[in-house]
Amino acid sequence: MASAAIFSSLRRRRSPSLEAFLAPVDLSDVALVQTLVSVTAEIASSFSDKFFSFQKRNSRSLVRKVEIFLVLLEYLRDSGSALPWTAVICLKELYLLLYRSKILLDYCAQSSKLWLLLQNHPISGHFHDLNKEISTLLDVFPMEDVELGEDVREQIELLQRQARRAKLFIDDGDEELRVQFFSFLDEFEKGRVPDSADLWLFFAERLGIRDAKSCRNEIEFLEEQIINHEGDVEPTVSVLNGFVAFTRYCRFLLFGFEEDEVELGIGNNQRKPRKGLITQEIAETFITIPKDFCCPISLDLMREPVIVSTGQTYDRSSISRWLEEGHCTCPKTGQMLPNTRLVPNRALRNLIMQWCTAYGIPYDPPECTEASAESFAAASPSKAALAANKATAGLLIQRLEDGSPCAQTIAAREIRLLAKTGRENRAFIAEAGAIPHLCKLLSSPNSVAQENSVTAMLNLSIYDKNKSRIMDEGCLGSIVDVLRFGHTTEARENAAATLFSLSAVHDYKKRIADEEGAIEALAGLLREGTPRGKKDAVTALFNLSTHTENCARMIEAGAVTALVSALGNEGVAEEAAGALALVVRQPIGAKAVGKEDTVVAGLIGMMRCGTPRGKENAVAALLELCRSGGAAATERVVKAPALAGLLQTLLFTGTKRARRKAASLARVFQRCENAAAMHFGGLGVGYAFAGNSAANRDSSFAGDVAVPVSISVPVL
C-alpha cells in the first residue's frame, strides 16, 4: 500500500524521493522529450485500465489528460524539430507534473479504502490543484512557436479549455460513504452499537470488504497512518484510533474468527517467520552489537534513540509504549520522570548509522517527526474507541469460551493486542471475564495459542487491579508451567515477565516463590535464556528477593548461583548485583553467597566497569556480605585485588548511595582484624589494607594499584 509520507509530501509540494521532483536539467532537447514520452507512456499504460474504488472520475480525467500529453510528446519526438527555450522550460515543468500525477494515481489505486474515504476532500483537492497547474502550464506553453500537426493542436487546445473550466469535484457517492462511516463512529460515541445488517451493507456490499483478511489489511493501514501522523492532518489521531477500534469490531462481528490455518500455525505448530528484525540480520553475521547501541527495554538495536528527562536513552517505540502503559518512572534508573518529553539523540543515531554502514547492516530509521511521534504517544482514546473496543472484547471473550481451537487462538491473539495499550482496555477485558479463559489456553498443546494467551496475561497484569484477578483465578500455577515447559522461547520469556509483573505486589512474592518450580525455572532462564529472557528472569528474581522469607527458597532453588554467574553478563549484571545485595542481608543468604568462588571477583569487576547503578549495587552487596557473612567473608572481601583503589574512586565519583555504601564499607574494614594500619588525618579517616599489598594482589590486577593505598572517607 502507498505510504502516508507520499500523501503528505504531495500535499506540501514536497518530493517523497529525490528522483521524483528533480527535473532533468542536463538533458538535451531530444533526450528530454524522449524521457517525457517514456514517463507519460508508463502512466497511461499503468492506469488506463486500473480500477479505482474511489475518486473514479477525478482519476479517469487525469489519466485522459496524460494520454493527450502523450500524443503531443510523441509528435515532438517524431518530428525532430528544434524547440524554443521557452518550450523546453515548460517541458521540464511538465516532467514534475507528470511525476506528481503518477504518485497521486498510485496512491488512489493502492491505498486503503477506508483511508481514501477519510481523505476524500483533501485528495479531491489534489486533483483540482493538478488541473489548475496543467491549465497554467498550457497557458504559457508557446504553441505558436512550435510546429504541431492540426489534429495535435486541436487536442491540446481542447485540453487547455477543459483545464481552465475545471472545478473542484467531490464525488457524491464517495462523500455519502464518508458521512456514513463517521455516523457509525458517532453511534459508538453515543453508547449505541450499530445494527449488524447496516454494517454488512456498508463493508461488504458498498466497500467490497468481504473477508477477515481484507478487513485486517484495512486496520493495519489505518494503524500505519496513526504512527506516521502529522499534526495538521485530519482526522486527528484520537479519531483515527476510534476508526481502528470500530473496524476491528466489524471484522469479528461480520467475518468471524476462521482464518488461514497455515498463517496462524494451527495444526503444525509453525509460526510465521518475523521479517525485518534488525537483530536477526545481525545475528546471522555473528556481529556483536555495541551495548550503547541497544535499547535497555527491548535489547534491540535502536532505530530512533531518544533521551528522557533522567538522561537515559531508549528507542522511541519502546519508551513510548512504556509511557502509554501508564508508567511515570525511568525504566533503567527507577527515577520519577518530571516530564514525558522525548528528545532525539541525534549524535547516537549518527554513530549507529555509521556502525551499520561499516558492517553492511541494513538500518532504516523512521521518518516520522518528533512532533508526530509525541502526538501519537500523547493521544488519549476517544469515547467511541473505548466503546468499540469494549464491544470487540465481548466478541473475543465469547469465542474464547465456546469457539473452535482456531477461533480461540485468534481471540487470544486479538486480546493480546487489545490489552497492549491503554489501562481502560485492560480493565474492561478483565472485567468481562477474559482471564479464566486465557488461563485454560495456557495449557494448550498449540504453541501459538499458548504464546498468545500468556502474552495477553502479561499485558493484562500491567493494570494493578488485574494482578489480584489473575492470582484469585488460580492462574499462577499455569503461568509457572509455561515458564517451565512452554512450547516456545517467547512463551517462556513472557511467563517470566508476567511473574515479574505480579511480584510487584508484596503479598504475592511469597506465593510465587513457593510455587513448585518457579524459582528453579527463573534461575534456568537466567543461565541459558536469550538476552531478553535473562532480563525478564533477573528482574523477577530481584523482585522476589525483596521479600525476606524467600531467601531460603532462592538458595535451595539455585537462584543464588545463577545470580552470581550473571555478574559476568553486562546485560543483567546490574540487577543480579542488586538481588545479591538483598539476599546477603540475611545470615543464611550471606553464607550461601560466600560459598560462591567467583562472587567477590564478579562484584569487584562491576565496581570497575559497571554502570553507575551497577557499581552502587556491587558495593552494597560487598558491604552486606561483610556485615552478615562474618569474619571469613570480610577477609575475602578485604583481600580482593584493587578494592581499595576502586573504593576511593567511588567515594568521590559514585552516586550518592554508592558513596555512602563505600564509606560504610571502609568503616567495616577499620574494625576488621585484618587491617594492617590505621591513622587519622586530613579530611577523614585513612585505611591501608594488607590484603591489597603487592604480595597478595592477583597478577591480573597488578597494574591497578602501584603502591599501598589509603582511602580518605569524606563526611557524608
N, C-alpha and C positions, 0 to 999 in steps of 0.2 A: 504494500500500500504506500501511497505517496506520503512523504514526511510533512509534518506540520511546519517544519522550518522552511520548506519551499513556499508554502502558502503565505507565511508571514513575511518572507523576503520579497515575494511578489507584491504584497500589499504595500511594502515600504519602498518599492522600486529598487530593492537590493537583489544581488545575484546569489542564488544558493550555491553556485560553484563559479570558479574563476572563468572557466571557458564559456559559460552561458552568456555573459554580458560584455565580453571583450570583443569589440568589432575587429575584423581582420585588417588592421591599418597598413600592413606591409604587402598586401596582395596587389597584383596588377589588376587592371580593369577586367581582363578576360578571366583571371583566376577568381576574382570577386564574384562575377556573375555566375561562374560555374559552381562556386561554393553555395551561393544562394539557391541555385537550381536544385542542388542535392538536398539542402535543408528543407526547401519547400516541398519537394517530391516526397521526402520522408514523412513529413507531417500529413500530406494528402493521402498517402498510401496507408498510414497507420490509423487515421481517424475517419476516413471517408465511410467505412463500413462499421465503425465502432458503435456499440450500443451504450448509450448514456442513460443511466437510471433517472438522473435529474439534470437540469439545465440543458434539456434536449434542444430547444430552439436556439438558445444562445450558442451552443456548441456547434450545431449544424451551420448556423450563419457564419461563424468564424472559419469553419473548415471551407465553406464555399468561397470566402474572401481569399483564403490562402490558395485555393485552386486557381482563382483568377490571377493572382500574383505569379503563379507558376506559368501560366500562359504568357504573361509579359516577359518573364525572365528567360523562358525557352526561346522566345523570339529574339531577345537581345543576344543570347548566346549564339543562335544560328546565323543571325545577320552579320555578326562580327564587326559592326560599325563602331567607330570611336564614340566614347561617351564624354559629354562635357563634365567639368569638375563638379558642377552643382548636382548633376545626376549621380555621380559617384558618392557624394556625401549622403544623398537621400538613400542610396542602396545600402550604405553602411548602417544608417538608422533602421532600415528595413530588416537588416540582419538581427538587430536587437529585438525588434517587434516580433519577428518570427520565432525566436527562441522563447520569448515570454509567452507567446501563444501556445507553443508546444508544451511548456510547463503547465499552463492553465488547463489545457485539454487533457493532459495526462493526469492531472490532479482530479479532474471531474470524472475521469474514466476509472480510476483505481481507488479512490478514497472510499471510506465507509459511507454507507447510505445514510445512516443517522447523522453522521457529521456533516454531510452535504446539506441535509435538511436544516441543521442548526446554523449553517453558514450560508443559507440561501440568499440573503440580502447582500452580504459582502461579496460573494462570488459573482452575483449578477452585476455588482458594481465594477468588478474587474473586467468583465466582458465589455461593459459600457466604456470604461477607460480605454480599452484597446481600440474600440470603434472610433473614439474621438481622436486617438493618436494616428490611426490609419487615415482618417479624414484630413488631419493636419499634414501628414506626410504627402498625400496625393495633391493637396493644395499647393505645396511648394515644389513638387516634382516637375522639372522643366520638360513637359511633354512636347512643347513646340520645338524644342532644340534636339529632340531625339527622334530618329526615324523609326516610325511604327507603322505596321500594316493597319488598314482601315478597320478590320474586324477587331484587332487587338486594342486599338484606340477606343473603339466604341465600348468594349467591355470595361476598360479602365475608367472611362468617363461615367459609365453606369455605376460602377463600384464607388466612385467618388461621390455621386449624388446620393447613393444609398447610405454611405457612411456619414454624410452631412445630416441626413434626416434621422439617423438612428437615435432612439431614445432608450433610456433605461428600461429594460424589460424584466419583470419578475413573473415567472410562470404561476398562474393561478392555482394549478393543481399542486405544484410543489409547495406553495405558500399554505394551501389548505392542510397538507400533511404536516407541515411545520407547526401550525397552530394546534393541530390535534395532538401532536407529540407533547407540546407544552401543556395541553389540557390534562393529559394523563398524569403528568407530574403534579399539576395543581390538585388533582383528586387526592393523591397521597398527602399533599401539603395540608389538605383539609381533613385528613384522617379517614378518607374513604378509599376502598380498593376498587379499581376499575373493573368493569364486567369482563370476564374472560372471552366472551364472544367478540366484544369490541376490540380486544387486544389481538385476537387471532385475525380478525379482518384487517387490522392495521399492519401487523407484521407480515403475515403470510400472503394475504391477497394483494395488498396495496404496495408493500415494500419488496415482496419476493423473498423474505427471510423465512425459510420453511424448515429449517433443521437446527439442531443444537450447535453444530459446528459453525454455521454461518452466524448465528447469534453470538457465539463466543468470540468470533473474529471482530464483530462489531464492538463488543465490550472491550477487547484488547486495544482496538484503535482509539476508542474514547479515553481509555486509561493513558495511552501514549500522549494524547493531547493535554491531559492534566499535567503530566510530567514536563512536557515542553511548553507549557502555557506561558504566554506573555501577558503582562498585567493589563494592557489596554485592549485585549481581545475578548469579545463576547462569544458565548456566555462565560460567566466567571467560573472559577474552579469549584466553588460551592455548588453552583447549578450543575456543572458537569458531573460532580460526584453524585448528585441526585439522579441524573440520567443513567449513569453507570449502574446504580443500585436498582433503578426501575427496570432497565434492560436485563439485568441478571435475574430479577424476579420473573420476568416474562419468559426467559429462557427455560426455566424449570417448570413453570406453570404450563407453557404451551407445548414444549418439546420433550418433556420428561427427562429421564436420567440415563437412558441407554445410549452409550456411545461406542465407538470403535474399541473393541477389547484389546486389540494389538497396541493401540495408543496408550491405553491405561495399564497394560501389562497384566490383564486379568488372565488367569489360567497358566501362564508360563513364568510368572513372577519376574518378568523382564521389565526394566524401566527404560524410559526414553533417555538416550544419552543427552547430557547437557551440552549446549552449544555456547561458544563464545566466552567460556570462563578463562580469564587470563591465567590463573594459577595452573589450570590443567595444561595449557600450551607450554607454560614454563616448565612444569614438571616433566614433560616429555623431553625437554632438552637438558634435564639434570642440572639446571642452574639454580643456585640458592638466591632467593630474593633478599636484599638487604633489609634488616629488621625495621629500619626507619621508614622504609617504603611501604610497609604493611599497615593496614588499619588495625588498631588494637581491638576493635569489636569483631570484624569479620575475618581477620588474619589474612585477608586477600590484598593483592597489590592495589593501592589506592588509585582510583581513576580521577577523582576530583578532591584532593586534600583541602580541608578547611580547618580553621583554628577556632576553638570555643573560648569562652571568656576565662577559663582557667589556664589557657596557654597550650593545652593539649591539641594534637592534630588527629583528625579522623577523616575517613572517606565520607563525603557529603551524604550519600544514600544511607549509610549505616547510622550516622549520628542523627539524621532526620527521622529515621524510623524510631530510634531511641527516644527522641523528644516527642514524637507523635504518640508514643505509648504512655505518655504522662510523666516520664521521669524528669526530674529537675536537678539532677546531680551529674557530675562528670563521671563517665563510666570507669575511667582509669584511676582517678585520684579519689573519687567519692565526695569531692567538694561540691557544695551547692553552687549552681550556676546563677550569677547575678542577672544574666540575661541570656537569651537563646540566639543571639546574633551569630551567624557563621561567616567568618572572614576567610576568603580564599587564600590558601598558602601557595602563592604562585611560584615562589622560589623552589619549594619542594617539588611542585608539579613539573617544573622545568628539569630538575635533576632526574626525576623518574622518567621523563620522556627521553632524556639523553642516555640514561642507562638502558632503556628498552631498545633504543636505536642501535646502541653499541652491540647488544646481544641479539639483534634481529628479532625482537619480541614484539608482536603487534600491540599497539597501545592507542586506544581511541577515546580520548577524554570527551565527556559530554559537552554539547554545545550550548546547553540551556544557561541562561544568565543567572547571576546571583539573585536578582530580584524575583525571577520566576520561580526559582527553587525555594526561596523563602516564602513566597506567597503560597506555594503548594503545601509546604510544611505547616504553615500557619492557618490554612483553611480549615474551618470547623464544619462538620457535617450539617446539612440543612435538615429541616424538619421532614421534608419529603424523602430525603435519603435515608433517614433513620426509619421512617415508616416502611419504605420499600425493603430495606434490609431486614426489618423485623418480620415482614411477610415472607421474605425469602427464607429466613431462618426456620419459620414454621414448616415450609415445604421440605426443607432439608432434613429436619428432625423427624418428620413423618416418614421419610424414606429410610432414615437410619433405623426406624422402628420396624417397618414392615416391607422394605424394599428387597429386591434381589441382591445377591452379593455385589454385582456390578454397580447397581444403584447406590448401595451403601458406601462403596468405595468412592464414588463420585461425590456423594453427600458429605463424606468426611473430608474430602479434599476441599470442597467449597466452604465448609465451616472453618477449616484451617485458614483459608484465605480471608474469609469474612472476619474472623477473630484476629487477624494480623494487625489491624489498626483500629483504634477507637475504643475507649473504655465502654461507650454505650453499646457497641456491638457485642463486646464480651459479656456485658451484663445481661442483655436480653437473650442471648444464646443460651447461657447457663440457666436463666430463669425459665426458659421454655422447655428445659429438661434434656439438653443435649448430652450432659456429662455421663449419665448411666449408659447410654447407647454407645458413646465413644469408648467407654471402659470395656464393653463387650468386644469391640473391634480390636482392642489391644492384643487379644489372643488369637486374632485371625491368622490362618495359615498363609494368607496372601500378603506379600511384603509391602505392596503399595497401600493396601488398606491399613496395615499396621502402622506404617510410617506416617500416613496422613492423620490417623487418629491420635497418635502420641504427639505429633506436632500441633494438632488442634488443641490437645490438652495443655501443652506448653503455652500456647498463645492465650488460652482462657485463663491460665493460672496467673498471668501478669496482673489481672484485676484482683485486688486483695480479697474481696468478698468471695471470689470463686475458689480461693485456696481452701476455705473451710468446706465448701461444697464438694470439692474433689476428695478431701480426706473423709468427710462424712459418708460419701457414697462408697467407700471402701476401695478406691482406685489405687491406693498406694502399692499394694502387692502386685497388681498388674503392671504398673509402671516399672517397678523393680524387675519384674520378669522380662520386660522389654529391654531394660538395661543389661540384663544378664544374657538373655538368649535371643535378642532381636534379630530379625532376618537381615537387616541392612545396617551398615555403619551409621548412616544418618539417623535411623530409628534409635539406635543405642545412644548416640550423642544427644539427641533431643530428649530422651528419657533422663539422662544425666542433668540436662539443663532444667527439666521440669522439677527434679528433686531440689536443685539449687533454688528455683523459684519458690517452692513450697517451704523450704527451710528458712525463708525469710521470717516466718512466724516462729517465735522461740519455742512455743509449746510443741511444735511438730518436729523439732530437731531430734529429740529423743526417740520419737516414734519411727522416724526414718532410719536412724542408726540401728534400732532394734529389729528392723525388718530383715528377715533372713536374706543374706547375700547382697544387701545394698552396698555396704561399705567395701566388701570384697570386690564387687563389680566396679565401683568407682576407682578403687586402687588399681585394678587391672586396666581400666581405660586410661588412667594417668600414666601407666607404664608403657602401654602398647598402642594407644589410640592415635588418631590423626592429630595435627596441631589444634584443630578446633575441638576435638574430643577431649584432649588433655586439658584444654582451657575450661571446658564445661565441668570436667571431673574435679579439677583442683579448686575451682570456686565453690563447688558443692561441698567438698571436704573442708574447705576453710569455714564455711557457714556452720557445718556440723561440729567443728572443733570449738566453736564459741560456747557450746553447752558443756559444762564441766562434767556431767555424768557420762558423756560419750567417750571420754579419754580411754578407758579400759577397752571399750569395744573397738576403737580405732586401732589400738595396739594389737589386739587379738586378730583383727581382720587384715593386718599387714599394711594399713594405710600409712603408718609412720615410715616404714621402709620405702614405700612408694614416694612419699613426700621428700625424703632425703635424696632419693635418686633424681627427683625432679629439680633439685637445686642446680643441676648442670644443664638444664634446658631453659634458655633465656626467655622463651615464650611464656613459661609458667613459674619460673623461679621466684618471682616476687610474691605470688600468692602462696606458694609452697613454704617459703620462709615465714610468712605471716601465720600460716596454720601451725607450723612447728613452734613458733613463739607462744602460741596459745596452749599447745599440748604440754610443753615443758614447764608450764606454771605449776603443774601437779607433780608430786614426787614420782609417781609411777610413770608419768609421761617423761619426766627428765631421765629416769633410769632407762627407759626404753630407747629414747633418743641418744643417750650417752653410749649405748652399746653399738650404735651405728658407726663404723670405722671412718666413714667419709663425711660425717655431718659437719664437723668443725671446719675441715678444709673447704667444704661447699659453701658454708656461711662466710668464711673469710674471702672466698672468691667473689661472692656477691658484694661484700663491702668494697672490694677493689673495682669491680667492673659493672656492678648492677645499676639500676635506675635509682634516683633519689629515694623513692618509696621502697625499693628493694633493699638498699643499704640500711634504711631505717628498720625494716623488718629483720634483717640479718643481725644487726647489733642488738635488737630487742631479744631475739632468740638466744643469742650468746649470753646476754645478761640473765635471762630467766634460767638458762641451763646452769649457770654458776650459782644462782640463788637456790634452786631446787635440787640440783644434782649432787651437792656435797663437795667435799674436798677433791675427790678424784676427778670429777667433771671440771671443777675450777682449774685444776692443774693442767688438764688437757687444753683448756682454752688459753691459759696463760702461756703455755709453751708453743702456741700456734705461731708459725713464722710470720713476721711482718705485721703482727696485730698492732703493736704499739704505734707504728707509723700510720696505719690506717685509722686508728682511734684518734690520733692527733689531727689528722685531716678532717675527720668527721666533726670533731669538736669545733672547728672553725668554718667548715663549708657545708655541713649537713643541714637537713631540715631541722626545725625547732625540736621536734620529737627525737630525731636522731641525735642531736647534740645532748639532749637531756639523758638519753639512754647511754650514750658514750661516757658522759660524766659519771653516771651511776656505776657503769662497768669499771671505770678507773678506781672508784672508791671501793668496789669489791676487791679489786687487786690489792689495794692498800692493806686490807685486813687479811689478805691471803698470806699464809706462812711461806709461800714460795717467793714473795717479794724480796729482791736482793738488796734493795736500798730504799731509803725514804728520806726526803729532805723537804724543807719549806722555804719558800722564797718567791719572788716575782709576784705575779697576779693571782697565783693559786697554789695548789699542791702538786709537786712533781713526783713521778714514779718511774723507776727503772726496773726492768724485769730480767732476771737471769735467764728466763726461758727464751728471751729474744736475743741472747748473745750469739755471736758468730758461731760458737761451737755447737749450739743447739738448733741453729737455723737450717731449714731444709735447703738443699743446694739450688732448687728451682726458684727460690725466692731470695737468693744470696744478694742480688743487686738491689733489693728493696730498701734495706737499711744498712748503711756502711759502718755506722758507729753506734754504740749504745744510745738508746733513745730515751728521752724524758718527755713526759706528757704534761703540759700545763692545762689544768682544768679551770676554765673560767667560771665565775659565779653566775648561775642562771636563775 
